[in-house]
Every structure is written in structure tokens, then in C-alpha cells.
Amino acid sequence: MNLTWTPQERRFRDEVRAFAEAKLPEDIRGKVLLHQRLERDDYVRWHNILADQGWGAPSWPVEHGGTGWNALERLIFEVECFKAGAPRLLPFGLSMIGPVLMKYGSAEQQARFLPRIPRVEDWWCQGYSEPGSGSDLASLKTRAERDGDGFVVNGQKTWTTLAQYADWMFCLARTDPGARAQRGISMLLLDMRDPGVTVRPIRTLDGGHDVNEVWLENVRVPAANLIGEENQGWTYAKYLLGHERTGIAGLGHCHRELGILKRMAENARSHGRPLLSDGRMRDRISRIEVDIMALEMLLLRVASSNDGAPGPEASVLKIRGSEIQQDLAMLQMEVAGPDAWPYDPDWMSADAAFQGPGPEMAAAAGAGYADMRKTSIYGGTTEVQKGIIARQVLGL
């Protein structure tokens, strides 16, 4: 793999950097860099700004309305946008159900749903995890029973990220209860506005409620909303999870948080001197920076593979990305000191995002630390990823 950027790639990097600097709204930038909560409108505005530029679907092929960028261009785009303080692009449509529809969806489903994803005309959520069926997803209990030209769905989903905003859910449900665990599961596209769908928030450690439980009571889903073949949903679910885990690596997020960490350490004082002048602190920051560089090299390897389908490497990325994000959040909280725990977004000013580790930045560090605890759990726990690596790579 050639690690030297070509002149064309450097020009592309500069183009993305200039675009993000000029077009990213300052109120959104301030919220992101201060770890404040984003609202639905914040995400939608940024998606539409990118769509107006023709960059609404960075990872999609041109024939489906994407940019047709190669792996390195997508990586440059992600890192530069994150460094500028842009929100993460919503993965549920772009990186999860979008690729599944392209590979397994019918022509009618592709024509109906794909064009609406880049501008978030349809907001998607993921209906996988259930109480007692998170890491062991094959044990899910939600049922979908045939009824005429459709299905009737009953069950409960949990940890459903941003379901409070969602228009649609891609939902796993058991359509053959007599089949073995991984068989008899189907993937359905479920309208969140239909009767029988109830969304209830779950409060997390940082005080937010971005995750939810979703109750499904006699929800009718037309057969036209079945992805692929009935009882073959496990195949589609594994394909989707590979794309999700690669995205959870969060390389752009790591680059941005590293920059924030350095700025905090430079402005913090220890015995009257910048904390960054302490050799032990510089060593810890350097170790994380080296870890991020190694993560970037691995991500490039996976993204550049010929088949385009993430394998066990996605599990390695998921593990290391989660660990590095948690290490960054931990060190930010240590730099912030004893003021790192209070968090009240109502009094926090977005201007503090561009300053040192004052009380606002300190509070944001505490919230970020609490929020990052979940990265080693969602998308498949670290223990599950190690099991996948052991089976698929080591043959255990």
C-alpha cells in the first residue's frame, strides 16, 4: 500500500477542508466541538449542504446517486469534515440500509428509498437489539406473522439510536419460529408512523436520551417491504453489521478529539506551566496519536479490498476504534480535572468550544467520557468481536 499522497489527493484534501470551513454552520460547529447535543435539524441541515455540493452519499456508487469516490477520498472527506467540527453523517441510511438495498433490495425498493436517504427525507433507525438479545442477536423474539399480503409484527426493540426522529426502521423479526436460531429471521422495512409503534426514551450516563426502546404491537407491514427472501434476513443482517462495525472505528472522530485534547493540554496549567509541557502527558498523547495512525492504516487496507464486503477485519477495526475513542475521552477528562463531571447544556456556550479547558469544556469532557463507555458495547461487544476473529481468522 502506497502511503504517499499524490498531488491530486492533496488537492482533494484542500478542497474538502475549504468547503467544510466555509459551509459548515457555526452553531453546528460549536455544538459538535463542545460535545453538546445535536437536534434533528442540525443533522438535516448538514446533510442537505453536502447534497447541494453533490457529496450527499460519499460511499455510494455514482449509479445510485453517490460520489463514486475511492477509499482514500472517502477517508480524506471523513477526517477533514470531522476536524472542522461537522456532525457524523447519519449511518443508518447511508452506511447500513443503503448498501443492503443496493445488494439485496428489489428494483422498486431501491427506486423508492435510496434517493431519499442523502437529504434525510427519510430518517432511518436500526431495529436489531432486544431485551436479552443484543450480543446474541440470533435469539431475538420479535415475531412477524404472515397475514394476507403482508406481515403483522409484535415485539420490542431496545437501544434504538435516534428512533425519536425516525421515519423508518429496518427491523429483524422471526418469521419461522420453528427454525434454528440463525434461520427463520427476515428483514422488514417498517414505517415508524404506523399504528402500533411506540417509542420511549432511555436516559444514558451523559444525561441524554439518544437511545430508545421501541414497542411493536400488531404493526402491519406490506410484503413489498420484505428485503430479499423470507427467512434469509440473517444473511442481510451480517452484511449490514460488517459495514456498521467498520464505521464504528470512528477515525475522523479520533482525529478531531485528538486535536481537542492537545488544545486542552496546552491551555491547562500544572504548577503554573502548560500541562502539555509535562513529559508524561506528552508521552500519553503521543501513544494515542500512534494508535490513531495504526488504525488509519488498517482502515485503508479494509476499505481498499476488492470485494467491498468487510470481513473479520471489521471486528478488529471495531475493537481498536472503540478502545481509542475511550482512551481519548478518558485523557480529556483527566486534563479537565475535577470540574469534568457537571453537565448542563442550557448554560454552556458554544464559544467555549474554541477556548481552553474552562468550566464549559471541562463539563463537556465529563459528558464525552460517559458517552464513550458505550462504544465497546453497541454494534457487537468487544467479546463478541474477539469471538468472530477467533473463528474466522484462527479457526478456533
N, C-alpha and C positions, 0 to 999 in steps of 0.2 A: 504494500500500500504506500503510495507516494504522499509524504507528509508535508510537502512544499506546496503552498497555494500558488496557483497560476495568476498572471495579471488579470485575466477575466474574472477569476474568483474574488480577487481583491477589489475589483471594480464593483462586483455584485454586493460584496460586504458593505462597501461605502454607500452604495445606492440604498440598501436596506436601512443602514444606520441613519442616513439623512432623512429618509422617509419617516422613520419612527420618531425622530427628533422633531420633525415639522408637523406631523399629522396626529400624533397621539395627544388626546385632550389632557390638559394639565391637571384637571380634577381627578381623572382616572389614574394618571401617573402618580400623583400624590398619595392616593389611596393604596395603590399597589406597593410603593416603596415604604409606606408606613405600616404595612400589614393590616390595613383596615378592610372591612368587609365590603365587597362589591355587590351592587344591586343588579337586577336583571338588565336594566337599561344600560349599565356600564358595559356589560359583555356585548350586548346587541350593537351598541354604537361602534365599538372597535371592530367587530366582525363586518359591519357594513362599510366602514372606512377601508378595510382591506379588500372587500369585494369590489368597491368602486375602483380600486387600483388594479383589479384582476388577480389579487392574491388571496381570495377568499377560501380557497381549498389548496393549501400548499403541497399536500402529499398526494393529491389526486391526479390521475392522467388527464390529458387535455380533452379526450373524448367525453369525459364526464364533467367538464367544466373546471378542471383543475389547472394548475400552472405547468405541469409536466416537468418540474424541477427534478434534478438528480439528488442523490442522497446528501451530497456535500452542500448543495444550495439550500436544501431544506434545513440542514443543521445550522448553516450560517444565518438563515432567516430566524430560526427559533432563538438562537443565542443573542442576536442583535436586538430583537424585539424585547426579550426578557431584560437585557441590560438597560434598555431605555425605560423600563417600568411598565411595559404593556401587560395586560392580563393574559393568562394562559388561554389559548384557544380552546373552546369547549370541545372535549374529546368525544363526547357521546355520539354526536352525529358525524364529525369529520374523521375520527380515528377508530371508531368502534362499529356502529351500524352501517356507516357509509361503505367501508371495504367489504363488509358481509353482503350488502345488497349488490355491490359490483360483481362479486364472485358467485353468489348463490341466489340472488333475488330474481324474480321474473322481470321481463321487459316492462310490464305495467307498473310493478313496484319501483323499478329504477326511474321510470319517467315521472312517477307521482312524487316520490320522496327526495331523490337526490338533488334536484335543482333548488329545493327549499332549504337545504342544510347550510350552505355558506353564509347566508344572510340571517340565519336563525329564524326563518319564517316558521319553522317547526323546531321547538326545543325538545331534545330527546333526553330520556333518562334510562338507566340500566336496571332491569328487573331480574336480578340474579339471586343475591343473598336472601336467606330467610332465617328466622329464628331457629337455630340448630342446624342450619345448612349454609354455612359460609365457606370455610375452607373445604368442607366435604360437600361440594355443590351437588354431586350426584344424588344426595339424599333428599333433595327438595321435595316438598309436599304439595305445592300449588297444583291444582288439577284443572285440566281443560277437557271438557266432555263434548263430544260431537252432538250437535243439535241442529238438524236440518242442514242448511248451507253455511253453518258456522260452528263456533265453539262457545261454551259457557264456562267462564273461568272463575274459580274460587280459591282463595289462599291469601297469604300475607308475604310481602317483601319488606326487607329492612335494610338500613344503611344506604338508602337510595338517595344518592347525591343530587341536590338541587331539584328534587321532584316537585317542590313547591312552585317551580316555574314551568314545569314540563308540559308540553302538549301531547307527546307520545312516549311510550315505553316499549323497548324491545324486551320481551318477557319470556323467560323459560318456564314451561309448565309441563307436567306429566300427562301425556295423552294415552299411555298404555301402562296402567298400574301393575299389570302382571309381568312386565318385562324386568330384566335385571337392571341394576342401578343406572348404568350409563345409557341404557337403551330406553325407549319409550318416552323420551323427552322431546318436545317440539319448541320451536321459537316462533312467537307470535308478536305482531305489531299491534299494540293496544292503545286506543285513544284515551288519554287521561281525563278527558272531559265527559266521558260516557257515564251513565248512571251506574252506581255500584263501586266507583273508585273513590277512596277516602285517603287523604294524605295528612299525616300527623308528624310534627317536628320532633327531633331528638336533640337535646342540648348536649354539646360537646365541651371538652375541658377548657377551650378558649372562650366559652360563653356564647358561641354561635349556634346556629341550627341549620347548617347546610345539608345535614343528612336527615333522613326521614324514614318513617315506617309507612307502608302503603298497603291498605286493605282492599282486597278484590272480592266483591260479593255479587255473584251472578252477573258478571260483566260479559256482555255478548261481543264476540269478535268474529267478523266475517271470515270465511275460509280464504278469501283473497288476501288476507293479511298473514297467512302462514308463510314463513320463509322456507323455501325448498320443499323437502318432503316431510310428511308427518312422521314422527318418532325418530328423526335424524338430527334433532336440534343439538345434541352433544357435539357433533362434528362442527357445526357452525359456532357453538359456544367456545370451543377450543381455539378456533381460528381467530375469533374476536379477542380472546384473552391474550393471545400472543401479541397482538397489536397494542392492547391496553398496557401490558407489562413493559413493553419497550418504551411507551410514553411515560410511564411512572418513573423511569430513570431520571427524568427531570433535569437534563443537562443545562438548559437555559436557566432554569430556576437556580441551580447550583452556582453558575457564573454570576448571576445577579446578587445572590445572598453573600457570595464571597466578597464582592465589591462593597456591599453594605457593611460586612464585618470589618474590612480593612479601614473604612471610613470611621466606624465606631471606635476602633482601637487607636486610631490616630488622634481622635479628639478626646478620648478618655484620659484621665490623669491618674498616675500612681506615684505618690511621693513627689508631686509637682512636675513629673515628666510624662510625656505621652506614653500610654500603655504599649503602643507599637514599638517603642524603643527597648522594651524588655525582651531579652534574648529568648526566654522561654515562650513568651507569647508569639514572637515571630516564628519560632520553630513549629508551634502548633498550627499556626495559619499556613505555613509552608507545606506541612504534611497534608492538610486538606486540599491545598491547591494542586499538589502532585496527584492526589486521589482523583480530583476532577479531570485532570489531563488524561489519566489512565481510563476513566470512564468514557471520555470523549473518543479515544482511540477504539475502544470496544464497540461503542455505538456506531462508529463509522463502519467497522467491519460488518456488523449485523445489517445495517441499513444498505450496504452495498452488495449484499448477497444476491445471487442471480434469480433465485426462485421467488423472492419477495415475501415468503412466508416465514415469520420468526420461529425459530426452533428453540432448543433448550437455552440458547444464548440469551433469549428474552428473560429467562429466570435469573441468569447471572446479572443482567442489567438491572432487573427489578431489585434484587438484593443489594447490590452495591449502591444504586441510586438512592434507595431508601436509607441506607446507613449513612451516606454522605450528607443527605439533607438533614438527618437528625444530628449529625456531628456539627454541622454549621449552626443549627438552631441552638444547640447546647452552648457552643462557644460564644455566640451572640449574647445569650443570657448571662454568661459569666462576665463578659465585658461590661454589660449594662449594670451589673451589680445588684444590690438589694432592692432597687426600685423596679426590678424586672417583672414583678407579678401583677400589679394593678392594671386593669384594662377597662377603659370606658370610652368607646368610640365617640360618644357625644361631645366630650370635651377635647378630644385630640385634634390638633390642627394638621392639615396636610402639609403645611410649610415645614413641619418638623422632619419630614422625610428627607429633606435636603440639608439638614443640620447634623450636629453631633448627637451623642447619646444622652440627651437631656431626658426629662421625665417622660415625654411623649414617646421617644424612641425606646427608652427602657421598658415602658409598658408594652410596646409592640413586640419587643424581643421575648417577653414572657409569654405573650399570646402565641407567637410563632413557635416557640418551643413546645407548648402544649399541643398545638395543632399538628406538629410534625410527628408526634408519637404514633399517629395512625398510619404513617406511610409503610411501616413494616407489617401491616395487617391487611389493608384493603388491596384488592387485585390479587389476592392469594398471599397468605402469610409467608414469612421467611422460611418457616419449617416446611411448608408445602413446596416452596421453590427448591429447597435443597433436596427434597424427595424426587422432584421431577429431574433434577440434574443427575442424581444417583441412578435413576432408572434409565434415562435416555443417553447419558454420556458414559457412565461407569458400568452400566448393565447390571446393577445390583437389584 
